[in-house]
Amino acid sequence: MQLIIMDSRLTRCRTFQLTGGRLVAAALAASLVLMCVAALLYHLVFLKGAREGWPVVGSLVRLVVQDEFDQRDRFMRQNLDAMARKLGEMQARMIELESLGERVSGLAGITPPADKPKVPGMGGALLSARSLTVEELDASLAELYQVAGQRIDLMTVLESRLFDQHISKYMIPTEAPVPGVPAGSTFGFRIDPFTGKSALHAGLDFPAPTGTDIVAAAGGVVVTQEFHPAFGNMVELDHGNQLITRYAHTSKVLVKRGDLVRRGQKIAEVGTTGRSTGPHLHFEVLVQGVPQNPQKFLVAGNAPRAQVALQAATQPARSAGR
């Protein structure tokens, strides 16, 4: 393609040869110029009209802005509604947790504080509803956070109480000190084999061959490990609450003072040391230094019964103690 430009005054002409590449380049250049002109016009006319409030331009701007605001409001409302539904589910879960906490409190012997009326459940037909505002949603979340903190405090107290009960179960001497061996001489007054006179036998005797295992009747701390003129090789365990068990006449002691022992742990072996007529274990239970009938503890198979035995054994022994 050829383009000829002629000048009538100078009687000259110029010829341009237009190829396909040049045409494409020219079209691109023209498009770029048009875009620049459009951007300039938008900046000078449209934005200026929007700032100064020109009638037509101002209306267009308001429509565009309003549409953007509407889209943003719909997006926020959808998110708020979704958060409100999740909040409702969390509140329902919190009510279930509160009911569970009350039941566990009863098992632990704790009365939960009546800080708010009980809400056993929620439901029914939905007659009318409205969307929550941001302020209402924030207030509900704050209340839920406060209730969750109260439930955490209650569960912490319950954990501590149940742990104490679990530990106390293993600190009461209900385990037979010589497994599988029945008691021989019982607690109470009897004829002393050495003097022939009536005397208080302050424990239970478990006759068994020398070397038979002796185990701890309950968990505790070794407070005495010594040779006693009457009791021979003797071990005493402190179980707390001023309750002590004594194991006498042993042939061999496997623990020392200060050791922690668990229920059923082997602590010594049967012997006949001290004031003894034959191999056996002399087993005593003392509460506040007063001998108790060990049989009352050994027949108690669980913690509640052992606690009853402890209370029942304390009273009569005080009057019988010397």
C-alpha positions as CSV (number, residue, x, y, z in Angstrom):
1,M,0.0,0.0,0.0
2,Q,1.3,3.4,-1.0
3,L,0.4,6.8,0.5
4,I,1.3,9.9,-1.7
5,I,1.4,13.4,-0.1
6,M,1.6,16.4,-2.5
7,D,2.5,20.0,-1.8
8,S,0.9,22.4,-4.3
9,R,3.2,25.4,-3.5
10,L,6.4,23.5,-3.6
11,T,5.2,21.2,-6.4
12,R,6.7,18.3,-4.5
13,C,5.3,15.1,-3.4
14,R,6.3,12.4,-0.9
15,T,5.5,8.8,-1.1
16,F,5.1,6.4,1.9
17,Q,5.1,2.7,1.5
18,L,2.8,1.1,4.1
19,T,3.3,-2.5,4.8
20,G,1.3,-4.8,7.2
21,G,3.7,-4.4,10.0
22,R,3.6,-0.6,9.8
23,L,-0.2,-0.7,9.8
24,V,-0.3,-2.8,13.0
25,A,2.2,-0.5,14.6
26,A,0.1,2.5,13.6
27,A,-3.1,1.0,15.0
28,L,-1.4,0.2,18.3
29,A,0.0,3.7,18.5
30,A,-3.5,5.1,17.8
31,S,-5.0,2.9,20.5
32,L,-2.5,4.0,23.1
33,V,-3.1,7.6,22.3
34,L,-6.9,7.1,22.7
35,M,-6.4,5.4,26.1
36,C,-4.3,8.2,27.3
37,V,-6.8,10.8,26.1
38,A,-9.6,8.8,27.8
39,A,-7.7,8.6,31.1
40,L,-7.0,12.3,30.9
41,L,-10.7,13.1,30.3
42,Y,-11.8,10.8,33.1
43,H,-9.4,12.5,35.5
44,L,-10.3,16.0,34.4
45,V,-14.0,15.5,33.9
46,F,-15.4,12.5,35.8
47,L,-13.4,12.9,39.0
48,K,-13.8,16.6,39.1
49,G,-17.5,16.2,38.5
50,A,-17.7,13.7,41.3
51,R,-15.9,16.0,43.7
52,E,-17.9,19.1,42.8
53,G,-21.2,17.2,42.6
54,W,-22.2,17.6,39.0
55,P,-25.7,16.3,38.5
56,V,-25.1,13.5,36.0
57,V,-21.6,12.5,37.1
58,G,-22.6,12.7,40.8
59,S,-25.6,10.4,40.2
60,L,-23.4,7.9,38.5
61,V,-20.8,7.9,41.3
62,R,-23.5,7.5,43.9
63,L,-24.9,4.5,42.1
64,V,-21.5,2.8,41.8
65,V,-20.6,3.6,45.4
66,Q,-24.0,2.4,46.7
67,D,-23.7,-0.8,44.8
68,E,-20.3,-1.4,46.4
69,F,-21.7,-0.6,49.8
70,D,-24.6,-3.0,49.3
71,Q,-22.3,-5.8,48.2
72,R,-20.1,-5.2,51.3
73,D,-23.1,-5.1,53.6
74,R,-24.4,-8.4,52.2
75,F,-21.0,-10.0,52.7
76,M,-20.8,-8.8,56.3
77,R,-24.4,-9.8,57.0
78,Q,-23.7,-13.3,55.7
79,N,-20.6,-13.6,57.9
80,L,-22.5,-12.2,60.9
81,D,-25.3,-14.7,60.4
82,A,-22.8,-17.6,60.1
83,M,-21.0,-16.4,63.3
84,A,-24.4,-16.2,65.1
85,R,-25.2,-19.8,64.1
86,K,-21.9,-20.9,65.4
87,L,-22.4,-18.9,68.6
88,G,-25.8,-20.7,69.1
89,E,-24.1,-24.1,68.7
90,M,-21.4,-23.1,71.2
91,Q,-24.1,-22.0,73.7
92,A,-25.9,-25.3,73.4
93,R,-22.6,-27.1,73.9
94,M,-21.9,-24.9,77.0
95,I,-25.3,-25.9,78.4
96,E,-24.5,-29.6,78.0
97,L,-21.1,-29.0,79.6
98,E,-22.8,-27.2,82.5
99,S,-25.2,-30.2,83.0
100,L,-22.2,-32.6,82.9
101,G,-20.4,-30.4,85.5
102,E,-23.3,-30.5,87.8
103,R,-23.5,-34.3,87.6
104,V,-19.8,-34.7,88.2
105,S,-20.0,-32.2,91.1
106,G,-22.6,-34.5,92.8
107,L,-20.2,-37.4,92.4
108,A,-17.4,-35.4,93.9
109,G,-19.6,-34.1,96.8
110,I,-19.4,-30.5,95.7
111,T,-22.5,-28.2,95.3
112,P,-21.9,-26.0,92.3
113,P,-22.6,-22.2,92.9
114,A,-26.1,-21.1,91.8
115,D,-24.8,-18.1,89.9
116,K,-27.5,-18.2,87.3
117,P,-30.8,-20.1,86.7
118,K,-30.5,-23.5,85.2
119,V,-31.3,-23.9,81.5
120,P,-32.1,-27.5,80.9
121,G,-32.6,-27.2,77.2
122,M,-33.6,-24.9,74.3
123,G,-35.9,-25.6,71.3
124,G,-39.4,-25.2,69.9
125,A,-41.0,-23.6,66.8
126,L,-39.4,-20.5,65.4
127,L,-42.1,-17.8,65.3
128,S,-40.0,-14.8,64.4
129,A,-36.3,-14.0,64.1
130,R,-34.0,-11.1,63.4
131,S,-30.3,-10.8,62.6
132,L,-27.9,-9.9,65.4
133,T,-26.0,-6.7,65.3
134,V,-22.3,-6.6,65.7
135,E,-22.7,-5.2,69.3
136,E,-25.1,-8.0,70.3
137,L,-22.8,-10.6,68.8
138,D,-19.9,-9.2,70.7
139,A,-21.8,-9.1,74.0
140,S,-22.9,-12.7,73.5
141,L,-19.3,-13.8,72.9
142,A,-18.2,-11.9,76.0
143,E,-20.9,-13.7,78.1
144,L,-20.0,-17.0,76.6
145,Y,-16.3,-16.4,77.4
146,Q,-17.2,-15.6,81.0
147,V,-19.3,-18.7,81.4
148,A,-16.5,-20.8,79.9
149,G,-14.1,-19.4,82.5
150,Q,-16.5,-20.3,85.3
151,R,-16.8,-23.8,84.0
152,I,-13.0,-24.1,83.8
153,D,-12.7,-23.0,87.5
154,L,-15.4,-25.6,88.5
155,M,-13.7,-28.4,86.6
156,T,-10.4,-27.5,88.2
157,V,-11.9,-27.8,91.7
158,L,-13.6,-31.1,90.7
159,E,-10.3,-32.5,89.4
160,S,-8.6,-31.6,92.7
161,R,-11.4,-33.1,94.8
162,L,-11.6,-36.3,92.7
163,F,-7.8,-36.6,92.8
164,D,-7.8,-36.3,96.6
165,Q,-10.5,-39.0,96.8
166,H,-8.5,-41.2,94.5
167,I,-5.4,-40.8,96.5
168,S,-7.2,-41.2,99.9
169,K,-8.5,-44.5,98.6
170,Y,-5.0,-45.9,98.4
171,M,-3.9,-44.3,101.8
172,I,-6.3,-46.4,103.9
173,P,-5.0,-49.8,105.1
174,T,-7.4,-52.2,103.4
175,E,-4.8,-54.5,101.8
176,A,-4.0,-57.8,103.7
177,P,-0.4,-57.4,104.9
178,V,0.4,-61.1,104.3
179,P,-1.5,-62.1,101.1
180,G,-3.4,-65.3,101.4
181,V,-2.8,-65.8,105.1
182,P,-5.7,-65.5,107.5
183,A,-5.3,-63.7,110.8
184,G,-4.6,-65.8,113.8
185,S,-4.7,-64.0,117.2
186,T,-7.2,-61.2,117.0
187,F,-7.4,-57.7,118.4
188,G,-8.5,-57.4,122.1
189,F,-7.7,-58.8,125.5
190,R,-6.1,-62.2,125.7
191,I,-3.8,-64.3,127.9
192,D,-0.2,-63.2,127.4
193,P,2.0,-66.2,126.4
194,F,4.9,-64.9,128.4
195,T,3.3,-63.7,131.6
196,G,0.1,-65.8,131.7
197,K,-1.9,-62.6,132.6
198,S,-4.7,-60.9,130.7
199,A,-3.3,-58.2,128.4
200,L,-4.5,-56.1,125.4
201,H,-3.3,-57.5,122.1
202,A,-3.2,-54.3,120.0
203,G,-3.1,-55.8,116.6
204,L,-3.6,-58.9,114.4
205,D,-1.1,-61.8,114.1
206,F,-0.6,-63.5,110.8
207,P,1.3,-66.8,111.3
208,A,3.4,-67.7,108.3
209,P,6.8,-69.4,107.5
210,T,9.9,-67.3,107.9
211,G,10.6,-65.4,104.7
212,T,6.9,-65.0,103.6
213,D,6.3,-61.7,101.9
214,I,4.9,-58.8,103.9
215,V,3.3,-56.0,101.8
216,A,2.1,-52.5,102.6
217,A,-1.6,-52.4,103.6
218,A,-1.8,-48.9,102.0
219,G,0.5,-46.3,100.4
220,G,2.5,-44.2,102.7
221,V,5.9,-43.0,103.9
222,V,8.3,-45.1,106.1
223,V,8.6,-43.2,109.3
224,T,10.2,-46.0,111.5
225,Q,12.6,-48.7,110.6
226,E,14.4,-50.0,113.7
227,F,14.9,-53.0,116.0
228,H,12.5,-52.8,119.0
229,P,13.0,-54.9,122.1
230,A,9.4,-56.1,122.0
231,F,8.5,-55.9,118.3
232,G,11.9,-56.9,116.9
233,N,12.6,-55.7,113.4
234,M,9.8,-53.2,113.0
235,V,8.5,-50.9,110.2
236,E,6.0,-48.1,110.6
237,L,4.2,-46.4,107.7
238,D,2.6,-43.0,107.9
239,H,-0.6,-42.8,105.7
240,G,-1.6,-39.2,106.6
241,N,-4.4,-38.0,108.7
242,Q,-2.5,-39.3,111.8
243,L,-3.0,-42.9,110.6
244,I,0.0,-45.3,111.0
245,T,0.4,-49.0,110.4
246,R,3.0,-51.1,112.2
247,Y,4.7,-54.3,111.0
248,A,6.6,-56.2,113.7
249,H,8.7,-59.3,114.3
250,T,10.0,-59.3,110.7
251,S,13.1,-61.3,109.7
252,K,14.2,-58.9,106.9
253,V,13.3,-55.3,106.1
254,L,13.4,-54.1,102.5
255,V,12.7,-50.4,103.0
256,K,14.3,-47.6,105.0
257,R,13.1,-44.4,106.7
258,G,11.9,-41.8,104.3
259,D,11.0,-44.2,101.5
260,L,7.7,-43.8,99.7
261,V,5.8,-47.1,99.3
262,R,2.7,-48.0,97.4
263,R,-0.2,-50.3,98.3
264,G,0.8,-53.9,98.0
265,Q,4.5,-53.2,97.7
266,K,6.7,-55.8,99.5
267,I,8.4,-54.1,102.4
268,A,9.6,-57.0,104.6
269,E,9.5,-60.7,105.3
270,V,7.9,-62.7,108.1
271,G,10.2,-63.6,111.0
272,T,10.2,-64.2,114.8
273,T,12.4,-61.4,116.1
274,G,11.7,-59.6,119.4
275,R,9.1,-60.8,121.9
276,S,7.7,-63.7,119.8
277,T,7.0,-67.3,120.2
278,G,7.1,-68.2,116.5
279,P,7.3,-66.8,113.0
280,H,4.4,-64.4,112.3
281,L,3.6,-60.8,111.5
282,H,2.2,-58.6,114.2
283,F,0.1,-55.9,112.3
284,E,-1.2,-52.8,114.0
285,V,-3.2,-49.8,112.9
286,L,-2.9,-46.6,115.0
287,V,-5.0,-43.4,114.7
288,Q,-3.6,-40.4,116.6
289,G,-1.4,-42.9,118.5
290,V,-4.4,-45.0,119.7
291,P,-4.5,-48.7,118.5
292,Q,-7.5,-49.6,116.4
293,N,-8.8,-53.0,115.4
294,P,-7.1,-53.7,112.0
295,Q,-9.9,-56.1,111.0
296,K,-12.3,-53.1,110.6
297,F,-10.0,-51.7,107.9
298,L,-9.2,-55.0,106.2
299,V,-12.8,-55.9,105.7
300,A,-13.5,-52.5,104.0
301,G,-13.1,-53.2,100.3
302,N,-13.5,-49.6,99.0
303,A,-12.8,-46.1,100.1
304,P,-16.3,-45.0,101.4
305,R,-16.5,-48.1,103.6
306,A,-13.0,-47.6,104.8
307,Q,-13.8,-44.0,105.8
308,V,-16.8,-45.3,107.8
309,A,-14.6,-47.9,109.3
310,L,-12.0,-45.3,110.2
311,Q,-14.7,-43.1,112.0
312,A,-16.3,-46.1,113.7
313,A,-12.9,-47.5,114.9
314,T,-11.7,-44.2,116.3
315,Q,-14.5,-43.7,118.9
316,P,-14.4,-47.0,120.8
317,A,-10.6,-47.2,120.7
318,R,-10.3,-43.9,122.5
319,S,-12.1,-45.2,125.5
320,A,-10.2,-48.5,125.5
321,G,-6.7,-47.0,124.9
322,R,-4.3,-46.8,127.8
